Amino acid sequence: MIFGKSKSKITQEEVKKALSTVMDPDLNQDIVSLNMISDIKVEGSKVYFKLTLTTPACPLKEKIENDCREAVKAIPGVEEIEMVSGATVAGRGKVSDKEPVAGIKHIIAVTSGKGGVGKTTVTINLAVALSKLGAKVGILDSDITGPNCPLMLGVDSHQPAAKDNRIQPAENYGIKCMSMAFFVAKDTPLIWRGPMLDKAIRQFLRDVEWGELDYLLVDMPPGTGDAQLSMVQSTDMSGGVIVTTPQEVALLDGQRGLVMFRQMNVPVLGFVENMSYFQPEGTSERYEIFGHGGGRKMADEYGVPFLGEVPIDIRIREGGDTGQPLVACHPDSPAAKAFIDIAKQVAAQVSIHSLQPVG
């Protein structure tokens, strides 16, 4: 790229100063202060540098990259720019006396106030979307009495084994998964009291060989009972995602989930409105079967982000029944694109909360 000619010598300090004018709009800080810039080198009129974003799912990746090029381009004498762009998810750091889970940078709870809103569907497709964007992802199915994640991820035939006293998770579509479904017969109900739930959840968190993960998504049981409290109390969580549908009863129950997170000092990453509308393929008509906009309205009312809306698509249900998540198998569908956009927003919110001071 030829940007103009000058005999003046370009310095690394000039490059750093120019890049310090570039802001990360989500984090509201300049990228130099955020330690996103490294390896600045100048060879005559050519400038090299490395940009490291806080997540591979950054929704503003292209804007930040373009802003970097424009900032360096404005330095007199620069004729060529070589930028290497990557991403490293930073951990949350120790924020309480709770013991962290080794190797896992962020634990995200996905919950709903009631059943039937598609919470597990959202969890599965959100995990696949984050993985497709370049993150290392796992799913912990903490719905002990109704574990559906293995079926929907296509790993329901997994036979758990131990290696070096660690339980080996199932894996598909790049997602690691652990669930009580691997340990009981499909027709066997689990009728457990609180202490047993607590023990199982803690074991799945700490005795599973998760390896290195950027995000562990926890598919929570619906409601705000013992299992939810055990999960939240077991470790520091980076945040919670609340899944709802437009109906009033689902919104009211979603509100209870929000209150639970706030009472337990878990950041609320935002609301997802599932089954938001139906749009027949090839048309511009939208049918708001369950109403529309309630999730955004509630997010605005409580001052938390609205992460996005997912349209109704029969392939979501079909994929859930056959272990073929929509985002993996129909990535160009409107619903899959919605999940990918939501994944980017979730990743952005995790980064924002990770940089906020505790207390």
C-alpha positions in Angstrom: 0.0 0.0 0.0 1.4 3.4 -0.9 0.2 6.1 1.4 2.6 9.0 0.5 6.3 9.6 0.7 8.5 11.4 3.2 12.1 11.3 4.3 11.4 11.6 8.0 12.2 8.7 10.2 9.3 6.9 11.7 9.7 5.8 15.4 8.0 3.0 17.4 6.8 5.7 19.8 5.0 7.5 17.0 3.2 4.3 16.0 2.2 3.6 19.5 0.9 7.1 20.0 -1.1 6.9 16.8 -2.6 3.6 17.8 -3.5 5.0 21.2 -6.1 7.1 19.5 -8.0 3.9 18.5 -10.8 3.1 20.9 -12.5 -0.2 21.7 -16.1 1.0 21.6 -17.3 -1.8 23.9 -14.6 -1.5 26.5 -14.5 2.3 26.2 -10.7 2.4 26.4 -7.9 2.9 23.9 -6.4 -0.3 22.5 -2.8 0.6 23.8 -4.0 0.9 27.4 -5.9 -2.4 27.0 -2.5 -4.0 25.9 -4.0 -5.0 22.6 -0.9 -3.7 20.7 2.5 -5.5 20.7 5.5 -6.2 18.5 5.7 -2.8 16.9 8.5 -2.7 14.3 9.6 -0.1 11.8 11.7 -0.8 8.8 12.1 2.4 6.8 8.6 3.3 5.5 7.1 0.0 6.6 5.3 -0.5 9.9 4.6 -3.9 11.5 2.5 -4.4 14.6 0.3 -7.1 16.3 -3.3 -6.5 17.3 -4.7 -8.9 19.9 -8.4 -8.6 20.6 -10.0 -9.7 23.9 -12.1 -12.4 22.2 -12.1 -14.1 18.8 -15.9 -13.4 18.8 -15.3 -9.6 19.0 -18.3 -8.0 17.2 -16.3 -4.9 16.3 -13.2 -6.7 14.9 -13.4 -5.2 11.4 -13.9 -1.6 12.8 -11.0 -1.8 15.2 -8.7 -3.3 12.4 -9.7 -0.5 10.0 -9.3 2.2 12.7 -5.7 0.8 13.3 -4.8 1.0 9.7 -6.2 4.5 9.3 -4.3 5.7 12.4 -1.0 4.4 11.3 -1.6 5.5 7.7 -1.8 9.1 9.0 1.8 9.1 10.2 4.0 11.0 7.8 6.3 8.7 5.9 4.4 5.5 6.3 4.1 3.7 2.9 3.3 0.2 4.0 1.4 -1.4 6.9 1.6 -5.1 8.0 -0.8 -5.9 10.8 -1.2 -9.3 12.4 -4.6 -9.7 14.0 -5.4 -12.3 16.6 -7.3 -12.8 19.8 -6.7 -14.0 23.3 -9.5 -14.3 25.8 -8.3 -12.9 29.1 -9.5 -14.6 32.3 -11.7 -12.9 34.8 -9.1 -13.0 37.6 -9.9 -13.9 41.2 -12.8 -11.8 42.5 -13.8 -13.8 45.6 -12.7 -16.6 47.9 -14.4 -19.2 45.6 -12.0 -21.7 44.1 -11.6 -21.2 40.3 -11.9 -24.1 37.9 -8.4 -24.8 36.5 -8.1 -24.1 32.8 -11.5 -22.3 32.4 -11.3 -18.6 31.8 -15.1 -17.8 31.9 -18.1 -19.7 33.2 -21.4 -18.4 31.8 -24.8 -19.6 33.1 -27.6 -19.8 30.6 -30.9 -19.8 32.4 -34.6 -19.2 32.1 -37.3 -18.6 34.6 -39.5 -21.4 33.2 -39.3 -24.4 31.0 -40.2 -24.5 27.3 -38.5 -21.4 26.2 -35.6 -23.1 24.4 -32.9 -22.5 26.9 -30.9 -25.7 26.0 -31.4 -25.0 22.3 -29.9 -21.5 22.9 -27.0 -23.0 24.9 -26.1 -25.5 22.3 -26.2 -23.1 19.3 -24.5 -20.3 21.3 -21.6 -22.7 22.1 -21.3 -23.8 18.5 -21.3 -20.2 17.4 -18.6 -19.2 19.8 -16.5 -22.2 18.6 -17.0 -21.3 15.0 -15.8 -17.8 15.8 -12.5 -19.3 17.2 -13.1 -19.8 20.9 -12.5 -22.9 22.9 -15.8 -23.9 24.4 -17.4 -26.5 26.7 -21.0 -27.2 28.0 -21.8 -28.3 31.4 -25.4 -29.7 31.5 -26.4 -28.9 35.1 -30.0 -29.7 34.5 -29.5 -32.9 36.5 -33.1 -34.1 36.5 -33.7 -33.3 32.8 -30.4 -33.5 30.9 -30.9 -32.9 27.2 -27.6 -31.4 26.0 -26.0 -34.7 24.9 -28.9 -35.5 22.6 -28.9 -32.0 21.1 -25.1 -32.0 20.6 -25.1 -35.5 19.1 -23.1 -37.2 21.9 -25.9 -39.1 23.7 -24.1 -42.4 23.0 -21.0 -41.3 24.8 -19.6 -43.7 27.4 -17.8 -41.8 30.2 -14.3 -43.0 31.1 -11.7 -41.8 33.6 -8.1 -41.0 32.9 -5.7 -40.1 35.7 -8.7 -39.8 38.0 -10.3 -37.3 35.7 -13.6 -37.8 33.9 -13.3 -37.4 30.2 -16.0 -35.3 28.5 -17.7 -36.0 25.3 -16.9 -33.9 22.3 -18.6 -32.9 19.0 -18.6 -29.8 16.8 -15.5 -28.7 18.7 -17.5 -28.5 21.9 -16.7 -30.5 25.1 -19.7 -31.7 27.1 -20.5 -33.3 30.4 -23.9 -34.3 31.6 -25.6 -36.6 34.1 -27.3 -38.2 31.1 -24.0 -40.1 30.5 -24.3 -41.9 33.9 -28.0 -43.0 34.1 -30.3 -45.0 31.8 -32.6 -42.8 29.6 -35.7 -44.0 31.3 -34.4 -43.6 34.9 -35.7 -40.5 36.7 -33.3 -38.8 39.2 -35.2 -37.8 42.4 -32.5 -36.0 44.3 -32.5 -33.6 47.2 -30.3 -30.5 47.4 -27.1 -31.9 48.9 -26.9 -34.6 46.2 -27.4 -32.0 43.5 -24.7 -29.9 45.0 -22.2 -32.7 45.1 -22.9 -33.7 41.5 -22.5 -30.2 40.2 -19.3 -29.6 42.1 -17.9 -32.9 40.7 -18.7 -32.0 37.2 -17.0 -28.6 37.6 -13.8 -29.9 39.2 -13.3 -33.5 38.4 -13.8 -33.3 34.6 -10.9 -33.0 32.2 -12.1 -29.8 30.6 -8.6 -28.8 29.4 -8.1 -25.1 28.4 -11.4 -23.4 27.7 -12.2 -19.8 26.9 -15.9 -20.3 27.8 -17.8 -23.0 29.7 -21.5 -22.6 29.1 -23.7 -24.0 31.9 -27.1 -25.1 30.8 -29.1 -24.4 34.0 -32.3 -26.1 35.0 -35.3 -23.8 34.6 -36.4 -21.8 37.7 -34.4 -20.7 40.8 -34.1 -23.7 43.0 -31.4 -25.8 44.7 -29.5 -26.7 41.5 -29.3 -23.1 40.4 -28.1 -21.9 43.7 -25.5 -24.7 44.0 -24.1 -23.8 40.6 -23.8 -20.1 41.4 -22.3 -20.8 44.8 -19.8 -23.3 43.5 -17.5 -20.9 41.6 -17.1 -17.4 40.3 -19.3 -16.9 37.3 -18.4 -14.3 34.6 -22.1 -13.7 34.0 -25.6 -15.1 33.2 -27.6 -15.1 30.0 -31.4 -15.2 30.5 -33.5 -16.8 27.8 -37.1 -15.8 27.4 -39.9 -15.8 24.8 -42.2 -12.9 24.1 -45.2 -14.2 26.2 -45.9 -12.3 29.4 -45.6 -15.4 31.6 -42.1 -16.2 30.2 -41.0 -12.6 30.7 -42.1 -12.6 34.3 -40.2 -15.8 35.0 -37.2 -14.4 33.2 -37.4 -11.4 35.6 -37.0 -13.8 38.5 -33.8 -15.2 37.0 -32.4 -11.7 36.7 -33.2 -11.0 40.4 -31.5 -14.3 41.4 -28.3 -13.4 39.5 -28.2 -9.9 41.1 -28.8 -11.3 44.6 -25.9 -13.7 44.0 -23.7 -10.9 42.6 -23.5 -12.6 39.2 -23.3 -10.0 36.3 -26.3 -10.2 34.0 -24.9 -10.4 30.5 -28.3 -9.8 28.9 -31.6 -11.2 27.6 -32.1 -13.5 24.5 -35.6 -13.5 23.1 -36.2 -17.0 21.5 -39.0 -17.9 19.2 -39.3 -14.1 18.5 -41.2 -14.3 15.2 -41.8 -16.6 12.2 -40.8 -15.5 8.7 -41.6 -17.9 5.8 -38.6 -18.6 3.6 -38.4 -16.3 0.6 -40.9 -13.7 2.0 -40.6 -10.5 3.9 -43.7 -11.2 6.0 -43.2 -11.7 9.7 -45.7 -13.5 12.0 -45.3 -12.6 15.7 -46.9 -15.8 17.0 -46.1 -15.3 20.6 -46.0 -11.5 20.5 -42.7 -9.6 20.0 -40.3 -7.2 21.7 -40.9 -8.2 25.3 -37.3 -9.3 25.8 -36.0 -6.0 24.6 -38.5 -4.1 26.7 -37.5 -6.0 29.9 -33.8 -5.5 29.2 -34.4 -1.8 28.8 -36.5 -1.7 32.0 -33.8 -3.4 34.1 -30.8 -1.7 32.4 -29.2 -4.8 31.0 -28.2 -5.6 27.4 -30.6 -7.1 24.9 -28.4 -9.7 23.2 -30.7 -10.5 20.3 -33.7 -12.3 19.0 -34.0 -15.7 17.4 -36.7 -16.4 14.8 -38.7 -19.6 14.7 -37.2 -22.2 12.3 -38.3 -25.8 12.2 -34.7 -26.8 11.5 -33.8 -25.7 15.0 -36.2 -28.4 16.4 -35.2 -31.0 13.9 -31.5 -30.4 14.6 -32.1 -30.7 18.3 -33.8 -34.0 17.9 -31.0 -35.4 15.7 -27.9 -33.9 17.3 -27.3 -31.5 14.4 -27.3 -27.9 15.8 -28.6 -25.3 13.4 -25.4 -23.1 13.6 -23.3 -26.1 12.6 -25.5 -27.5 9.8 -27.3 -24.5 8.4 -24.9 -21.6 9.1 -26.4 -19.3 6.5 -30.0 -19.5 7.8 -31.4 -16.4 9.4 -31.7 -18.1 12.8 -28.1 -19.3 12.7 -26.9 -15.8 11.8 -28.9 -14.6 14.8 -27.1 -17.0 17.1 -23.7 -15.9 15.8 -24.6 -12.3 16.4 -25.8 -13.1 19.9 -22.5 -15.0 20.5 -20.5 -11.9 19.6 -22.6 -9.8 22.0 -22.1 -12.3 24.8 -18.4 -12.4 24.3 -18.3 -8.6 24.3 -20.3 -8.4 27.5 -17.9 -10.9 29.2 -14.9 -8.7 28.2 -16.6 -5.6 29.5 -17.4 -7.2 32.9 -14.0 -8.7 33.1 -12.4 -5.3 33.0 -14.7 -3.7 35.5 -13.4 -3.2 39.0 -14.8 -5.6 41.7 -16.7 -4.1 44.6 
